[in-house]
Amino acid sequence: MAYVIAEPCIGTKDTACVDACPVDCIHPKKDEDKHADSEMLYIDPAECIDCGACVPVCPVSAIFALDDLPEKWAEFADKNAAFFGR
Ligand code: SF4
């Protein structure tokens, strides 16, 4: 189980979540090559410890526990994992 970033992040990429994450599992960060070209940020499902710290800091409420991910954004679980080749 991991947290998932969904559609509201597209075009937003606020990165407050990056600073809040204790295990540095949200990418691409501002200083990473892929940041400019990526439409959104993603959570590595293999590294996320399900702490929830990223959820309240997101200005567009784009982050959900997998169990709470709205059905209309269900594909974002795979999209987050795919960014990390998982
Ligand atoms: Fe990072 Fe915690 Fe959010 Fe997972 S739930 S992405 S570990 S801040």
Backbone and ligand atoms as CSV (ligand in chain L), in Angstrom:
chain,resi,resn,atom,element,x,y,z
A,1,MET,N,N,0.840,-1.198,0.000
A,1,MET,CA,C,0.000,0.000,0.000
A,1,MET,C,C,0.871,1.242,0.000
A,2,ALA,N,N,0.461,2.206,-0.766
A,2,ALA,CA,C,1.217,3.450,-0.802
A,2,ALA,C,C,0.254,4.591,-1.088
A,3,TYR,N,N,0.728,5.778,-0.891
A,3,TYR,CA,C,-0.047,6.943,-1.249
A,3,TYR,C,C,0.156,7.215,-2.740
A,4,VAL,N,N,-0.830,7.884,-3.323
A,4,VAL,CA,C,-0.844,8.091,-4.770
A,4,VAL,C,C,-1.120,9.561,-5.079
A,5,ILE,N,N,-0.373,10.109,-6.022
A,5,ILE,CA,C,-0.644,11.470,-6.489
A,5,ILE,C,C,-1.539,11.374,-7.723
A,6,ALA,N,N,-2.590,12.156,-7.732
A,6,ALA,CA,C,-3.591,12.057,-8.797
A,6,ALA,C,C,-3.656,13.324,-9.662
A,7,GLU,N,N,-4.672,13.380,-10.489
A,7,GLU,CA,C,-4.814,14.379,-11.562
A,7,GLU,C,C,-4.601,15.838,-11.152
A,8,PRO,N,N,-5.036,16.265,-9.953
A,8,PRO,CA,C,-4.865,17.691,-9.625
A,8,PRO,C,C,-3.414,18.169,-9.650
A,9,CYS,N,N,-2.465,17.257,-9.554
A,9,CYS,CA,C,-1.051,17.651,-9.592
A,9,CYS,C,C,-0.609,18.056,-10.994
A,10,ILE,N,N,-1.296,17.582,-12.007
A,10,ILE,CA,C,-0.880,17.883,-13.376
A,10,ILE,C,C,-0.889,19.396,-13.602
A,11,GLY,N,N,0.262,19.916,-13.978
A,11,GLY,CA,C,0.392,21.340,-14.200
A,11,GLY,C,C,0.604,22.140,-12.928
A,12,THR,N,N,0.562,21.486,-11.782
A,12,THR,CA,C,0.734,22.173,-10.500
A,12,THR,C,C,2.150,21.973,-9.981
A,13,LYS,N,N,2.503,20.711,-9.708
A,13,LYS,CA,C,3.867,20.362,-9.267
A,13,LYS,C,C,4.364,21.301,-8.167
A,14,ASP,N,N,3.550,21.482,-7.163
A,14,ASP,CA,C,3.880,22.437,-6.095
A,14,ASP,C,C,5.162,22.091,-5.334
A,15,THR,N,N,5.388,20.819,-5.085
A,15,THR,CA,C,6.549,20.251,-4.379
A,15,THR,C,C,6.568,20.466,-2.864
A,16,ALA,N,N,5.502,20.996,-2.282
A,16,ALA,CA,C,5.441,21.058,-0.814
A,16,ALA,C,C,5.508,19.635,-0.256
A,17,CYS,N,N,4.953,18.695,-0.988
A,17,CYS,CA,C,4.962,17.290,-0.563
A,17,CYS,C,C,6.374,16.739,-0.496
A,18,VAL,N,N,7.210,17.176,-1.411
A,18,VAL,CA,C,8.600,16.700,-1.433
A,18,VAL,C,C,9.286,17.074,-0.122
A,19,ASP,N,N,9.053,18.300,0.320
A,19,ASP,CA,C,9.678,18.757,1.558
A,19,ASP,C,C,9.095,18.054,2.782
A,20,ALA,N,N,7.834,17.646,2.689
A,20,ALA,CA,C,7.171,17.002,3.833
A,20,ALA,C,C,7.511,15.525,3.964
A,21,CYS,N,N,7.916,14.906,2.887
A,21,CYS,CA,C,8.125,13.453,2.899
A,21,CYS,C,C,9.409,13.066,3.651
A,22,PRO,N,N,9.275,12.229,4.680
A,22,PRO,CA,C,10.441,11.863,5.493
A,22,PRO,C,C,11.376,10.857,4.825
A,23,VAL,N,N,10.913,10.210,3.755
A,23,VAL,CA,C,11.755,9.192,3.121
A,23,VAL,C,C,12.139,9.551,1.685
A,24,ASP,N,N,11.852,10.788,1.284
A,24,ASP,CA,C,12.303,11.288,-0.015
A,24,ASP,C,C,11.850,10.397,-1.182
A,25,CYS,N,N,10.573,10.026,-1.155
A,25,CYS,CA,C,10.093,9.107,-2.201
A,25,CYS,C,C,9.198,9.770,-3.234
A,26,ILE,N,N,9.165,11.122,-3.242
A,26,ILE,CA,C,8.343,11.830,-4.226
A,26,ILE,C,C,9.261,12.493,-5.250
A,27,HIS,N,N,9.024,12.190,-6.511
A,27,HIS,CA,C,9.892,12.655,-7.590
A,27,HIS,C,C,9.057,12.961,-8.838
A,28,PRO,N,N,9.608,13.683,-9.851
A,28,PRO,CA,C,10.940,14.276,-9.852
A,28,PRO,C,C,10.973,15.598,-9.099
A,29,LYS,N,N,12.007,15.772,-8.281
A,29,LYS,CA,C,12.173,16.990,-7.511
A,29,LYS,C,C,12.675,18.113,-8.416
A,30,LYS,N,N,12.598,19.343,-7.908
A,30,LYS,CA,C,12.960,20.518,-8.719
A,30,LYS,C,C,14.382,20.449,-9.254
A,31,ASP,N,N,15.269,19.806,-8.505
A,31,ASP,CA,C,16.668,19.753,-8.935
A,31,ASP,C,C,16.992,18.495,-9.737
A,32,GLU,N,N,15.962,17.766,-10.145
A,32,GLU,CA,C,16.184,16.558,-10.943
A,32,GLU,C,C,15.863,16.822,-12.412
A,33,ASP,N,N,16.591,16.161,-13.281
A,33,ASP,CA,C,16.479,16.413,-14.718
A,33,ASP,C,C,15.049,16.312,-15.241
A,34,LYS,N,N,14.307,15.347,-14.756
A,34,LYS,CA,C,12.972,15.099,-15.311
A,34,LYS,C,C,11.915,16.099,-14.836
A,35,HIS,N,N,12.273,16.957,-13.884
A,35,HIS,CA,C,11.244,17.831,-13.313
A,35,HIS,C,C,10.571,18.712,-14.362
A,36,ALA,N,N,11.344,19.367,-15.196
A,36,ALA,CA,C,10.777,20.299,-16.167
A,36,ALA,C,C,9.853,19.612,-17.167
A,37,ASP,N,N,10.200,18.402,-17.557
A,37,ASP,CA,C,9.424,17.700,-18.578
A,37,ASP,C,C,8.253,16.895,-18.019
A,38,SER,N,N,8.271,16.649,-16.728
A,38,SER,CA,C,7.224,15.828,-16.133
A,38,SER,C,C,5.979,16.663,-15.878
A,39,GLU,N,N,4.810,16.133,-16.214
A,39,GLU,CA,C,3.583,16.905,-16.034
A,39,GLU,C,C,3.130,16.938,-14.582
A,40,MET,N,N,3.647,16.017,-13.790
A,40,MET,CA,C,3.224,15.951,-12.382
A,40,MET,C,C,4.306,15.242,-11.571
A,41,LEU,N,N,4.074,15.144,-10.265
A,41,LEU,CA,C,4.985,14.420,-9.387
A,41,LEU,C,C,4.400,13.047,-9.094
A,42,TYR,N,N,5.267,12.143,-8.669
A,42,TYR,CA,C,4.836,10.773,-8.418
A,42,TYR,C,C,5.425,10.255,-7.112
A,43,ILE,N,N,4.731,9.309,-6.496
A,43,ILE,CA,C,5.208,8.671,-5.266
A,43,ILE,C,C,5.689,7.264,-5.592
A,44,ASP,N,N,6.892,6.956,-5.130
A,44,ASP,CA,C,7.443,5.608,-5.332
A,44,ASP,C,C,6.748,4.643,-4.361
A,45,PRO,N,N,5.954,3.725,-4.884
A,45,PRO,CA,C,5.178,2.834,-4.007
A,45,PRO,C,C,6.043,1.863,-3.206
A,46,ALA,N,N,7.256,1.660,-3.647
A,46,ALA,CA,C,8.132,0.734,-2.921
A,46,ALA,C,C,8.838,1.422,-1.752
A,47,GLU,N,N,8.864,2.736,-1.779
A,47,GLU,CA,C,9.573,3.478,-0.733
A,47,GLU,C,C,8.630,4.179,0.251
A,48,CYS,N,N,7.412,4.482,-0.184
A,48,CYS,CA,C,6.439,5.186,0.664
A,48,CYS,C,C,6.141,4.370,1.918
A,49,ILE,N,N,6.173,5.056,3.068
A,49,ILE,CA,C,5.906,4.372,4.341
A,49,ILE,C,C,4.500,4.674,4.871
A,50,ASP,N,N,3.657,5.229,4.013
A,50,ASP,CA,C,2.256,5.462,4.370
A,50,ASP,C,C,2.073,6.370,5.583
A,51,CYS,N,N,2.915,7.362,5.722
A,51,CYS,CA,C,2.817,8.225,6.907
A,51,CYS,C,C,1.745,9.294,6.767
A,52,GLY,N,N,1.408,9.653,5.524
A,52,GLY,CA,C,0.369,10.655,5.295
A,52,GLY,C,C,0.830,12.096,5.422
A,53,ALA,N,N,2.087,12.334,5.663
A,53,ALA,CA,C,2.582,13.698,5.878
A,53,ALA,C,C,2.421,14.592,4.653
A,54,CYS,N,N,2.415,13.996,3.475
A,54,CYS,CA,C,2.313,14.776,2.246
A,54,CYS,C,C,0.893,15.268,1.980
A,55,VAL,N,N,-0.094,14.597,2.520
A,55,VAL,CA,C,-1.490,14.896,2.175
A,55,VAL,C,C,-1.918,16.319,2.543
A,56,PRO,N,N,-1.748,16.756,3.791
A,56,PRO,CA,C,-2.253,18.091,4.157
A,56,PRO,C,C,-1.478,19.252,3.553
A,57,VAL,N,N,-0.268,19.032,3.100
A,57,VAL,CA,C,0.519,20.151,2.563
A,57,VAL,C,C,0.257,20.398,1.083
A,58,CYS,N,N,-0.419,19.490,0.412
A,58,CYS,CA,C,-0.693,19.664,-1.019
A,58,CYS,C,C,-1.773,20.737,-1.222
A,59,PRO,N,N,-1.449,21.816,-1.946
A,59,PRO,CA,C,-2.396,22.922,-2.111
A,59,PRO,C,C,-3.586,22.585,-3.001
A,60,VAL,N,N,-3.488,21.487,-3.759
A,60,VAL,CA,C,-4.592,21.121,-4.649
A,60,VAL,C,C,-5.205,19.770,-4.281
A,61,SER,N,N,-4.879,19.276,-3.080
A,61,SER,CA,C,-5.450,18.007,-2.585
A,61,SER,C,C,-5.325,16.886,-3.609
A,62,ALA,N,N,-4.115,16.699,-4.095
A,62,ALA,CA,C,-3.890,15.700,-5.141
A,62,ALA,C,C,-3.456,14.338,-4.608
A,63,ILE,N,N,-3.192,14.241,-3.311
A,63,ILE,CA,C,-2.608,13.013,-2.773
A,63,ILE,C,C,-3.609,12.235,-1.924
A,64,PHE,N,N,-3.658,10.932,-2.185
A,64,PHE,CA,C,-4.627,10.064,-1.519
A,64,PHE,C,C,-3.975,8.756,-1.087
A,65,ALA,N,N,-4.457,8.212,0.043
A,65,ALA,CA,C,-4.110,6.840,0.364
A,65,ALA,C,C,-4.748,5.983,-0.724
A,66,LEU,N,N,-4.121,4.891,-1.084
A,66,LEU,CA,C,-4.652,4.071,-2.173
A,66,LEU,C,C,-6.117,3.700,-1.938
A,67,ASP,N,N,-6.471,3.397,-0.727
A,67,ASP,CA,C,-7.851,3.027,-0.401
A,67,ASP,C,C,-8.835,4.172,-0.622
A,68,ASP,N,N,-8.344,5.389,-0.565
A,68,ASP,CA,C,-9.215,6.558,-0.693
A,68,ASP,C,C,-9.144,7.210,-2.065
A,69,LEU,N,N,-8.371,6.609,-2.963
A,69,LEU,CA,C,-8.211,7.192,-4.294
A,69,LEU,C,C,-9.554,7.171,-5.030
A,70,PRO,N,N,-10.031,8.343,-5.456
A,70,PRO,CA,C,-11.312,8.376,-6.177
A,70,PRO,C,C,-11.268,7.479,-7.418
A,71,GLU,N,N,-12.370,6.788,-7.681
A,71,GLU,CA,C,-12.433,5.834,-8.778
A,71,GLU,C,C,-12.063,6.480,-10.116
A,72,LYS,N,N,-12.449,7.742,-10.297
A,72,LYS,CA,C,-12.166,8.420,-11.569
A,72,LYS,C,C,-10.663,8.602,-11.812
A,73,TRP,N,N,-9.888,8.485,-10.728
A,73,TRP,CA,C,-8.440,8.626,-10.859
A,73,TRP,C,C,-7.712,7.320,-10.567
A,74,ALA,N,N,-8.401,6.219,-10.682
A,74,ALA,CA,C,-7.825,4.915,-10.334
A,74,ALA,C,C,-6.541,4.616,-11.098
A,75,GLU,N,N,-6.458,5.079,-12.346
A,75,GLU,CA,C,-5.279,4.768,-13.155
A,75,GLU,C,C,-4.011,5.427,-12.631
A,76,PHE,N,N,-4.175,6.410,-11.743
A,76,PHE,CA,C,-2.988,7.090,-11.228
A,76,PHE,C,C,-2.154,6.207,-10.302
A,77,ALA,N,N,-2.732,5.164,-9.748
A,77,ALA,CA,C,-1.930,4.238,-8.940
A,77,ALA,C,C,-0.853,3.613,-9.819
A,78,ASP,N,N,-1.246,3.162,-10.999
A,78,ASP,CA,C,-0.277,2.580,-11.937
A,78,ASP,C,C,0.673,3.637,-12.498
A,79,LYS,N,N,0.143,4.831,-12.713
A,79,LYS,CA,C,0.991,5.906,-13.266
A,79,LYS,C,C,2.121,6.251,-12.297
A,80,ASN,N,N,1.792,6.332,-11.014
A,80,ASN,CA,C,2.838,6.620,-10.029
A,80,ASN,C,C,3.876,5.520,-10.031
A,81,ALA,N,N,3.448,4.275,-10.002
A,81,ALA,CA,C,4.388,3.140,-9.974
A,81,ALA,C,C,5.230,3.093,-11.247
A,82,ALA,N,N,4.595,3.364,-12.388
A,82,ALA,CA,C,5.292,3.272,-13.672
A,82,ALA,C,C,6.436,4.271,-13.783
A,83,PHE,N,N,6.290,5.431,-13.159
A,83,PHE,CA,C,7.357,6.428,-13.229
A,83,PHE,C,C,8.652,5.861,-12.665
A,84,PHE,N,N,8.514,4.948,-11.707
A,84,PHE,CA,C,9.693,4.361,-11.071
A,84,PHE,C,C,10.025,2.996,-11.649
A,85,GLY,N,N,9.334,2.635,-12.732
A,85,GLY,CA,C,9.588,1.346,-13.376
A,85,GLY,C,C,9.085,0.186,-12.565
A,86,ARG,N,N,8.065,0.417,-11.736
A,86,ARG,CA,C,7.523,-0.651,-10.884
A,86,ARG,C,C,6.208,-1.195,-11.425
L,1,SF4,FE1,FE,6.200,10.321,1.676
L,1,SF4,FE2,FE,4.620,9.746,3.759
L,1,SF4,FE3,FE,3.567,10.819,1.551
L,1,SF4,FE4,FE,4.461,8.297,1.483
L,1,SF4,S1,S,2.715,9.083,2.691
L,1,SF4,S2,S,4.819,9.883,-0.047
L,1,SF4,S3,S,6.217,8.434,2.879
L,1,SF4,S4,S,5.035,11.809,2.955
